[in-house]
Amino acid sequence: MSKKNKTFYRDMRRKAQEFKSREEFLNHDLKIMSFRRWGVHLPFRDYSIEIEDWVPALAATIGKVVMVTAMVAAFAAQFGLSPEFVAENVRYELLIAGALFVILFSAILNPNANLAGTHGPMIPLIPLIAAAGGHPLALGIMVCLFGLILAYTKGGSKLMALTGVGVRGGLLIYLGAVGLIGQINKTEAWASSSNQGHISFAVIGVTVLIYAYLAKIGKRWLAIPLCSALAGIVAYIMGADFAFTTEPGLPHFSPFYWWGEDTGWQLGWPNLAHFIAVIPFALLAVAMWSPDYLGHRVFQELNYPKEAKGVLMDVDDTMVAASIRQGVGSFLGGGNLASSWGTYMIPAAIAKRPIPGGALLTGILCVLASIIGYPMDLAMWEPVLRVALIVGVFLPLLEAGMQMIHKHKDSLSAGICIFACAFVNPVFGWATTMLLDNMGLIGDHERASELSSKDKYLIPGIAFVICVGSLAAVGQLPGIPAVIGN
């Protein structure tokens, strides 16, 4: 059969034994795959499931349990809800993510759309949302609406194209460095809280050695399962406390239970005032998507062969999936705020795997973790959690950002981006530096001169105004009180 007559991936697939190395086989797999937008894709017909797919699946499940717990717990603290509510809502969110969206959207309907994960940067803003009179369901619906508008206008892909190399590199370096330092500090704080500071030193020390060795032999994709397992084993042997406490079970499934006045969130259904109160927060949440999605797409481009165009993440389609997931999940009663799933995409790119195979495994693992319960305890244990985030997300982000900076003019843009991010946050840093870079005030002047006035001034200017305006409204600019709070 000639290649022209081969319709499906399975017809073009070659066995791993036919290649000189595993990496050559994985690269060939990426090159021959090409997914359709919003069509039915089936495992083994349109994509394969390899052992490498378990790496992003495990990392994503660990990250999901932790991030959703942190977000729901933040909401619960503001509305006076119990730890039992948090545990049940996290179970519910794992089922919503795994059964409804991860498998349906990213493994079947559109494998170019990354999984819809949790919007971590919004967690510190939850007290402000509650203080402003916001309602979780109203917030979720508004994020869904603004996200669909951004996706429909192709705003996400346009902003990605207008973000120069230096700005991209600086953003990744900042996110990686700050996240890495934060996770190390949290590991040390956890160990010190029980007067066992030596455990954190041993755990991080072992992680550094194992990661360095895996990088040397070209097996970084093994870092998450191997380093996390060794971190847990070392910590337990050295006397760290651990126990399984979450028993098997199922959550309530009715939205009327979750949005009842005496059950679930105990808030009732939202009214018009709730929707008005959350508008600036919803705008900010969606404004934060672009730099987040940009980092994930760039990571694929750096790790995949250049010919693998058919498996790259589509930014706009990912925004569609995240928006729909947000609206449906919030209506059902979940407490998650959605974004592109970084703890999945980054390990998947390192392992040289496309989105759908690992997405299918991630969905299954999320459902199993929700029903069984006990895996949630292991995923949330500090040494396992922190090491998984270090080697699976933040260290690769730092490496990728440094890898992108080759020219002096790009290093200038990267430096300004890092400075602006540190001054306020990554949203401000990205929006400010993208505007300056496209105007030709910093970075590659030749690139700026080739841009149209619309791409040079109008689009970056609008993005800057929306981002900075949203930050000002919710009190995220240093020294400027929140407009909403007043």
C-alpha positions as CSV (number, residue, x, y, z in Angstrom):
1,M,0.0,0.0,0.0
2,S,1.4,3.4,-1.0
3,K,1.6,6.2,1.5
4,K,-1.0,8.2,-0.4
5,N,-3.6,5.5,0.2
6,K,-2.9,5.2,3.9
7,T,-5.7,6.8,5.7
8,F,-5.0,6.2,9.4
9,Y,-2.0,6.4,11.7
10,R,-2.0,2.7,12.2
11,D,-1.3,2.1,8.5
12,M,1.9,4.3,8.7
13,R,3.1,3.2,12.1
14,R,6.3,1.2,12.3
15,K,7.4,-1.0,15.2
16,A,10.0,0.3,17.6
17,Q,12.3,-2.6,16.8
18,E,12.7,-1.1,13.3
19,F,14.5,1.9,14.6
20,K,18.1,2.3,16.0
21,S,16.9,4.0,19.1
22,R,13.7,4.7,21.1
23,E,14.0,8.4,20.5
24,E,14.1,7.8,16.7
25,F,10.9,5.7,17.0
26,L,9.1,8.4,19.1
27,N,10.1,11.2,16.7
28,H,8.8,9.1,13.8
29,D,5.5,8.6,15.6
30,L,5.2,12.4,16.1
31,K,5.9,13.1,12.4
32,I,3.3,10.7,11.0
33,M,0.4,11.7,13.3
34,S,-2.0,14.4,12.1
35,F,-5.2,15.0,14.0
36,R,-8.5,16.5,12.8
37,R,-10.2,19.4,14.5
38,W,-13.4,18.2,16.2
39,G,-13.6,14.7,14.8
40,V,-13.7,11.3,16.3
41,H,-10.2,9.9,17.1
42,L,-9.7,6.3,18.4
43,P,-6.7,4.8,20.2
44,F,-4.5,2.5,18.1
45,R,-6.2,3.8,14.9
46,D,-5.3,7.4,15.1
47,Y,-2.6,7.3,17.8
48,S,-0.8,4.8,20.0
49,I,-0.4,4.4,23.7
50,E,3.3,3.9,24.7
51,I,5.0,3.4,28.1
52,E,6.1,7.0,27.9
53,D,2.5,8.1,28.1
54,W,2.3,7.0,31.7
55,V,4.7,9.7,32.7
56,P,2.6,12.8,31.9
57,A,-0.5,10.8,33.1
58,L,1.0,10.3,36.5
59,A,2.3,13.8,36.8
60,A,-1.0,15.3,35.7
61,T,-3.0,13.2,38.2
62,I,-0.7,14.3,41.0
63,G,-0.9,17.9,39.9
64,K,-4.6,17.8,39.6
65,V,-5.3,16.4,43.0
66,V,-3.1,19.0,44.6
67,M,-4.2,22.1,42.6
68,V,-7.9,21.3,42.9
69,T,-7.6,20.7,46.6
70,A,-5.8,24.1,47.0
71,M,-8.4,25.9,45.0
72,V,-11.5,24.3,46.7
73,A,-9.9,24.8,50.1
74,A,-9.4,28.5,49.4
75,F,-13.1,28.8,48.5
76,A,-14.1,26.8,51.5
77,A,-12.1,29.0,53.9
78,Q,-13.9,32.1,52.6
79,F,-17.4,30.6,52.8
80,G,-17.0,28.7,56.1
81,L,-17.2,25.2,54.6
82,S,-15.9,22.0,56.2
83,P,-12.9,19.8,55.3
84,E,-15.4,17.1,54.4
85,F,-16.9,19.5,51.7
86,V,-13.4,20.0,50.3
87,A,-12.7,16.3,50.1
88,E,-16.0,15.5,48.4
89,N,-15.7,18.4,45.9
90,V,-12.2,17.3,44.9
91,R,-13.5,13.8,44.3
92,Y,-16.2,15.4,42.2
93,E,-13.8,17.5,40.2
94,L,-11.6,14.5,39.4
95,L,-14.6,12.7,38.0
96,I,-15.7,15.8,36.0
97,A,-12.2,16.3,34.6
98,G,-11.4,12.6,34.0
99,A,-14.7,11.2,32.7
100,L,-16.3,14.1,31.0
101,F,-13.5,16.3,29.6
102,V,-10.0,14.8,29.5
103,I,-11.0,11.7,27.6
104,L,-13.9,13.2,25.6
105,F,-12.1,16.4,24.4
106,S,-8.4,15.7,24.3
107,A,-8.4,11.9,23.6
108,I,-11.3,11.7,21.2
109,L,-12.7,14.9,19.8
110,N,-9.7,17.1,19.4
111,P,-6.2,15.8,20.3
112,N,-4.7,19.1,19.4
113,A,-6.4,20.7,22.4
114,N,-4.4,20.3,25.6
115,L,-6.2,19.0,28.7
116,A,-8.2,21.6,30.7
117,G,-6.4,21.8,34.1
118,T,-6.5,24.2,37.1
119,H,-5.7,27.9,37.0
120,G,-3.2,28.0,39.9
121,P,-2.5,31.8,39.7
122,M,-6.1,32.5,40.6
123,I,-5.9,30.8,44.0
124,P,-4.4,33.8,45.8
125,L,-7.3,36.0,44.4
126,I,-10.1,33.9,45.9
127,P,-10.3,35.9,49.1
128,L,-10.7,39.0,47.0
129,I,-13.4,37.4,44.9
130,A,-15.4,36.4,48.0
131,A,-14.9,39.9,49.6
132,A,-16.2,41.5,46.4
133,G,-19.4,39.5,46.7
134,G,-18.5,37.0,44.0
135,H,-20.1,33.6,43.6
136,P,-18.2,30.5,42.3
137,L,-20.8,29.6,39.7
138,A,-21.1,33.2,38.4
139,L,-17.3,33.3,38.2
140,G,-17.2,30.1,36.3
141,I,-19.8,31.1,33.8
142,M,-18.1,34.5,33.1
143,V,-14.7,32.8,32.6
144,C,-16.5,30.4,30.2
145,L,-18.0,33.4,28.3
146,F,-14.8,35.5,28.0
147,G,-12.8,32.4,27.1
148,L,-15.1,31.5,24.3
149,I,-14.9,35.1,23.0
150,L,-11.1,35.0,23.0
151,A,-11.0,31.6,21.3
152,Y,-13.6,32.6,18.6
153,T,-11.7,35.7,17.7
154,K,-8.4,33.7,17.5
155,G,-7.0,36.0,20.1
156,G,-4.9,33.3,21.8
157,S,-3.0,32.2,18.7
158,K,-2.6,35.8,17.5
159,L,-1.0,36.9,20.8
160,M,1.3,33.9,20.7
161,A,2.5,34.8,17.3
162,L,3.1,38.4,18.4
163,T,5.2,37.3,21.4
164,G,8.9,37.4,20.5
165,V,11.6,34.9,21.3
166,G,13.1,37.0,24.0
167,V,9.8,37.6,25.8
168,R,8.9,33.8,25.5
169,G,12.3,32.9,27.0
170,G,12.2,35.4,29.8
171,L,8.7,34.3,30.8
172,L,9.7,30.6,30.9
173,I,12.9,31.4,32.9
174,Y,10.9,33.5,35.4
175,L,8.1,30.9,35.9
176,G,10.7,28.1,36.2
177,A,13.0,29.8,38.6
178,V,10.3,31.2,40.9
179,G,8.4,27.9,40.9
180,L,11.6,25.9,41.6
181,I,12.6,28.1,44.5
182,G,9.1,28.0,45.9
183,Q,8.9,24.2,45.8
184,I,12.3,23.8,47.5
185,N,11.2,26.3,50.2
186,K,7.9,24.4,50.8
187,T,9.8,21.1,51.1
188,E,12.1,22.6,53.7
189,A,9.2,24.2,55.6
190,W,7.4,20.8,55.6
191,A,10.4,19.0,57.0
192,S,11.2,21.8,59.5
193,S,7.7,21.8,60.9
194,S,8.3,18.3,62.4
195,N,11.9,19.1,63.4
196,Q,13.3,16.9,60.6
197,G,15.0,19.4,58.4
198,H,17.5,16.8,57.4
199,I,14.8,15.0,55.4
200,S,14.3,17.8,53.0
201,F,18.1,18.0,52.4
202,A,18.2,14.3,51.6
203,V,15.1,14.3,49.4
204,I,16.3,17.3,47.3
205,G,19.9,16.0,47.2
206,V,18.7,12.6,45.8
207,T,16.5,14.4,43.3
208,V,19.4,16.5,42.0
209,L,21.6,13.5,41.5
210,I,19.0,11.3,39.8
211,Y,17.8,14.1,37.6
212,A,21.3,14.9,36.5
213,Y,22.0,11.3,35.7
214,L,18.8,10.9,33.7
215,A,19.6,14.1,31.7
216,K,23.1,12.7,30.9
217,I,21.7,9.4,29.5
218,G,18.8,11.2,27.7
219,K,16.0,9.7,29.9
220,R,14.5,12.8,31.4
221,W,11.0,11.5,30.7
222,L,11.6,9.0,33.6
223,A,12.3,11.8,36.1
224,I,8.7,12.2,37.4
225,P,8.0,8.6,38.4
226,L,11.5,7.7,39.5
227,C,12.4,10.9,41.4
228,S,8.9,11.0,43.1
229,A,9.1,7.4,44.1
230,L,12.6,7.8,45.5
231,A,11.7,11.0,47.3
232,G,8.8,9.2,49.0
233,I,10.9,6.1,49.9
234,V,13.8,8.2,51.3
235,A,11.4,10.4,53.3
236,Y,9.6,7.4,54.8
237,I,12.8,5.6,55.7
238,M,14.1,8.7,57.4
239,G,11.0,8.9,59.6
240,A,8.5,11.1,57.8
241,D,4.9,10.5,58.8
242,F,2.5,9.1,56.2
243,A,-0.9,7.4,56.4
244,F,-3.7,6.6,54.0
245,T,-6.9,8.4,55.3
246,T,-9.2,9.0,52.3
247,E,-11.5,6.0,52.0
248,P,-13.2,4.8,48.8
249,G,-16.5,6.5,47.9
250,L,-18.4,8.6,45.4
251,P,-19.5,12.3,45.7
252,H,-23.0,13.7,45.1
253,F,-23.7,14.3,41.4
254,S,-26.7,16.7,41.5
255,P,-26.1,20.4,40.7
256,F,-29.1,21.2,42.9
257,Y,-27.3,19.6,45.8
258,W,-24.1,21.6,45.2
259,W,-25.9,24.9,44.7
260,G,-28.5,24.4,47.4
261,E,-28.9,27.0,50.2
262,D,-28.4,24.3,52.9
263,T,-26.3,21.7,51.0
264,G,-23.0,21.7,49.0
265,W,-21.7,25.3,48.7
266,Q,-24.7,26.6,50.8
267,L,-24.8,29.7,48.6
268,G,-27.8,29.0,46.5
269,W,-27.9,30.0,42.8
270,P,-26.2,33.3,41.8
271,N,-28.1,36.5,40.9
272,L,-27.2,39.5,38.7
273,A,-25.1,41.2,41.4
274,H,-22.9,38.1,41.7
275,F,-22.2,38.2,37.9
276,I,-21.3,41.9,38.0
277,A,-19.0,41.4,40.9
278,V,-16.9,38.7,39.2
279,I,-16.4,40.4,35.8
280,P,-12.9,41.9,36.5
281,F,-11.7,38.6,38.1
282,A,-13.0,36.6,35.1
283,L,-11.3,39.0,32.7
284,L,-8.1,38.6,34.6
285,A,-8.4,34.8,34.6
286,V,-8.8,34.7,30.8
287,A,-6.0,37.3,30.3
288,M,-3.7,35.0,32.3
289,W,-4.4,32.2,29.8
290,S,-2.3,33.6,26.9
291,P,1.2,33.5,28.7
292,D,0.3,30.2,30.2
293,Y,-0.7,28.5,27.0
294,L,2.2,30.1,25.2
295,G,4.7,28.4,27.6
296,H,3.1,25.0,26.9
297,R,3.1,25.3,23.1
298,V,6.7,26.5,23.1
299,F,7.7,23.5,25.2
300,Q,6.3,21.2,22.5
301,E,8.1,23.1,19.8
302,L,11.4,22.8,21.6
303,N,11.1,19.0,22.2
304,Y,9.3,17.8,19.1
305,P,10.9,17.3,15.7
306,K,10.3,20.3,13.4
307,E,8.2,18.1,11.0
308,A,5.7,17.2,13.8
309,K,3.3,20.0,12.9
310,G,0.2,17.8,13.1
311,V,0.5,17.1,16.9
312,L,1.2,20.6,18.2
313,M,-1.2,22.1,20.7
314,D,-3.8,24.4,19.1
315,V,-4.0,27.4,21.5
316,D,-7.5,28.5,20.3
317,D,-9.0,25.0,20.5
318,T,-7.5,24.5,23.9
319,M,-9.2,27.7,25.0
320,V,-12.5,26.4,23.6
321,A,-12.1,23.1,25.6
322,A,-11.1,25.0,28.8
323,S,-14.0,27.4,28.5
324,I,-16.6,24.7,28.0
325,R,-15.0,22.6,30.8
326,Q,-15.2,25.7,33.0
327,G,-18.9,26.4,32.3
328,V,-20.1,22.8,32.6
329,G,-17.9,22.0,35.6
330,S,-19.1,25.1,37.5
331,F,-22.8,24.4,36.7
332,L,-22.4,20.8,38.0
333,G,-21.0,22.1,41.2
334,G,-17.2,21.9,40.9
335,G,-14.9,24.4,42.5
336,N,-12.2,24.4,39.8
337,L,-11.0,27.3,37.6
338,A,-9.7,26.0,34.3
339,S,-6.6,26.6,32.3
340,S,-4.2,24.7,30.1
341,W,-2.9,21.6,32.1
342,G,0.8,22.3,32.6
343,T,1.6,19.3,34.7
344,Y,0.5,17.2,31.8
345,M,1.8,19.1,28.8
346,I,5.4,19.7,30.0
347,P,6.1,16.1,30.9
348,A,4.4,14.9,27.7
349,A,6.7,17.2,25.6
350,I,9.8,15.9,27.4
351,A,8.7,12.3,26.8
352,K,8.1,13.2,23.1
353,R,4.5,12.1,23.2
354,P,1.4,13.7,21.6
355,I,-1.6,14.7,23.7
356,P,-4.2,11.9,23.2
357,G,-2.6,8.8,24.5
358,G,-1.5,10.2,27.8
359,A,-4.9,12.1,28.0
360,L,-6.7,8.8,27.9
361,L,-4.5,7.4,30.7
362,T,-4.9,10.6,32.7
363,G,-8.7,10.4,32.5
364,I,-8.6,6.8,33.7
365,L,-6.2,7.6,36.6
366,C,-8.3,10.6,37.7
367,V,-11.5,8.5,37.8
368,L,-9.7,5.7,39.7
369,A,-8.1,8.1,42.2
370,S,-11.5,9.7,42.9
371,I,-13.3,6.4,43.5
372,I,-10.5,4.6,45.4
373,G,-9.5,7.6,47.5
374,Y,-6.2,6.3,48.8
375,P,-4.1,7.5,45.7
376,M,-5.2,11.1,46.6
377,D,-3.3,10.8,49.9
378,L,-0.1,9.6,48.2
379,A,-0.3,12.3,45.5
380,M,-0.7,15.0,48.2
381,W,2.2,13.8,50.4
382,E,4.7,16.6,50.5
383,P,7.9,14.9,49.3
384,V,6.1,13.1,46.4
385,L,4.2,16.2,45.4
386,R,7.1,18.7,45.6
387,V,9.6,16.6,43.7
388,A,7.0,15.8,41.0
389,L,6.5,19.5,40.4
390,I,10.2,20.3,40.5
391,V,11.4,17.7,38.0
392,G,8.1,17.6,35.9
393,V,7.3,21.3,35.6
394,F,9.6,24.0,37.0
395,L,13.0,22.7,36.2
396,P,12.1,21.9,32.6
397,L,10.5,25.4,32.2
398,L,13.8,27.0,33.4
399,E,15.8,24.8,31.0
400,A,13.5,25.6,28.1
401,G,13.7,29.3,28.7
402,M,17.5,29.3,28.8
403,Q,17.5,27.2,25.7
404,M,15.6,29.8,23.7
405,I,18.0,32.7,24.4
406,H,20.7,32.7,21.8
407,K,21.1,36.3,20.7
408,H,22.1,39.4,22.7
409,K,18.9,41.3,21.5
410,D,16.7,38.4,22.8
411,S,18.5,38.4,26.1
412,L,17.6,42.1,26.5
413,S,13.9,41.3,26.0
414,A,14.2,38.3,28.4
415,G,15.8,40.4,31.1
416,I,13.1,43.1,30.9
417,C,10.4,40.4,30.9
418,I,11.9,38.8,34.1
419,F,12.2,42.3,35.7
420,A,8.5,43.2,34.9
421,C,7.3,39.7,36.1
422,A,9.1,40.1,39.4
423,F,7.8,43.7,39.8
424,V,4.1,42.6,39.5
425,N,3.4,39.1,38.2
426,P,3.8,37.1,34.9
427,V,0.7,38.6,33.3
428,F,2.0,42.2,33.7
429,G,5.5,41.1,32.7
430,W,4.3,39.4,29.5
431,A,1.9,42.1,28.4
432,T,4.3,45.0,29.1
433,T,7.3,43.3,27.4
434,M,5.3,42.1,24.4
435,L,4.1,45.7,23.8
436,L,7.7,47.2,24.2
437,D,9.1,44.4,22.0
438,N,6.6,44.8,19.2
439,M,7.1,48.6,19.2
440,G,10.8,48.1,18.7
441,L,11.8,49.8,22.0
442,I,13.6,46.6,23.1
443,G,14.6,43.3,21.5
444,D,14.7,42.5,17.8
445,H,14.3,45.9,16.0
446,E,14.2,44.2,12.5
447,R,11.3,42.0,13.6
448,A,9.4,45.1,14.9
449,S,10.0,47.0,11.7
450,E,8.3,44.2,9.7
451,L,5.1,44.3,11.7
452,S,2.0,46.1,10.6
453,S,0.7,49.0,12.7
454,K,-2.1,46.7,13.9
455,D,0.3,44.1,15.1
456,K,2.8,46.6,16.5
457,Y,0.5,48.9,18.4
458,L,-3.2,48.0,18.4
459,I,-3.3,44.3,19.5
460,P,-0.4,44.5,22.0
461,G,-1.9,47.8,23.3
462,I,-5.3,46.3,23.8
463,A,-3.8,43.3,25.6
464,F,-1.8,45.6,27.8
465,V,-4.8,47.7,28.7
466,I,-7.0,44.7,29.5
467,C,-4.3,43.0,31.6
468,V,-3.2,46.0,33.6
469,G,-6.8,47.2,34.0
470,S,-7.9,43.9,35.4
471,L,-4.9,43.8,37.7
472,A,-5.7,47.3,38.9
473,A,-9.3,46.4,39.5
474,V,-8.6,43.6,41.8
475,G,-5.7,45.2,43.6
476,Q,-2.8,43.3,42.1
477,L,-0.7,46.4,41.2
478,P,1.8,47.3,43.9
479,G,0.8,50.2,46.0
480,I,-2.6,50.7,44.3
481,P,-5.7,49.7,46.3
482,A,-8.3,47.4,44.6
483,V,-11.0,49.3,42.8
484,I,-13.4,46.4,43.4
485,G,-12.6,46.3,47.1
486,N,-13.5,50.0,47.4
